[in-house]
Amino acid sequence: MAGPIRNITDTKASIAYRELRREVANLAKEVTRGSEQHRVLAARLAEAAKNTGRVADNIASLQVDAATVAETRELSRTMQGLGESAGSYAGRAEDAARAARSTDHEATRTHEGIQQAVDRNPVEMANRVWYTQE
């Protein structure tokens, strides 16, 4: 799996509009990539759980002791639960990625005109510290 997702709160507080949009877009991509990896993991766990269930049935038909069969079936159920949890986690990660993309879209909708006006302005802008409110 990929490395840990960057903590967006570590980004400096005075981040510019374009930097913010870039960070949000990158975050959405990282979360999407992570959710895809969890979907793959969930599918692998589901398949392994099915195989373990088959093994339990096979060893039961070979008259292996009941405790071993029970433990194998319990392992199968545990693996199935883990697969379901990984799938659920992936779904929540996809929700987070959608929220990040939505945030980027909203920032564009509400602020892009401001950024374009600043970019077109022929007058040299003051130092950004001057614009901060106390």
N, C-alpha and C positions, 0 to 999 in steps of 0.2 A: 504494500500500500504506500501511497505517497506520504511525504513528510507532513508534520502537523500544519494545520491551517493557521495562517498568520493572525495574530491578535490585532484587530483593527484599532483597539483602544491605545495601542502602542504608538500609533501614528501621531505626529505632532499636532497640537491643537489648532494651529494656524494654517491648516492645509488649504490650498487653493482649490477653486472649483474644478478645474480639469484634473488635478491630482486626485480629488475626491472621487470623481467619476471613474478614473482609471482604477483606483483602489477597489471601488464597489464592483466594477466589472471583473477584476481579477478575483475578488472574493467569490463572486457568483460562479466563475469558472472552476475554482478550487473546490467549492462545495459540490458542484455538479459532478466533477471527477470523483470525489469521495463517495458520493451517493451511488455512482455507477459501480465502483469497487465493492460497495456493500451489497448491491444487488447480485453481483457475481458470487460473493461469499455466501449470501443467503441461498442461492441456487445450489452451490456446492454442498452446503450443509444439509439441504433438503434431500439431495441425492444420496449423501452419505447416510442420512437417517433411514431412508428407504432400504438401502443396502444392508444396514445393520438390522433392520426389522426382518429382512429376508434371512439373514444369518441366524437370527433368533428362531425363526420358523424351521429352518433346516436343522439346527442343532436339537430342537425339540423333537423333530421327526426321527432323529438318531438316538433318542432317549437319553440325552445328556441330562445331568441332574437338574431339578427344577430351579434351584437357586441360580445356577449359571444362566439358564434360559431367562429367568426373571430379571437378572442383572443386565443381560443383553437387551431385553425389551425396554428396560428403564433407560439404558444408554441411548437407544433409538429415540425414545420420547424426549429426552434431554436435548439431543442434537436437533430434533425437529423444533423444539422451543427456541433454541439458539438461532436457527434459521429464520423463524418467524420474527424474532427480535431484530435480527440484522435487516430483514426486509422492512420492518417498521421504522428502524433508524434511517434507512435509505429514503423512505417516504418523507420523513421529517426533514432530512437534508435537502431533498428536492423542493420542499416547501420553502426552506430558507433560501435556496438559490433563486426561486421565483420571487421571493420578497426582495432580494438584493437587486434583481433585474428590474423589478417594479420601482424600487427606490431610485435607480439610475434613470429610468424613464421619467419619473416625477421630477427629479432634479433637472433633467433636460427641459421638460415642459415649463417648469417654473423659473428657471434661471438662465437658460441658454440665451434668451434675448438680452439679458443684462450683460452677459459675457460678450456677446456680439457688439453691443453698444460700446463697451469698454475697449474692445479691440479696434473699433472704427474711430474712436475718439482721437482727434488730432492734437489735443492738449496733453502734455505730459502729466501723468497722474502723480499725486503726492505719494510719499512713502506710505506703505500700507498701515504702519503703526498709527498714522494720523487718523485713519478711518475707524479705529477701534473705539468702542464705547466703554466708558468707565462704569 
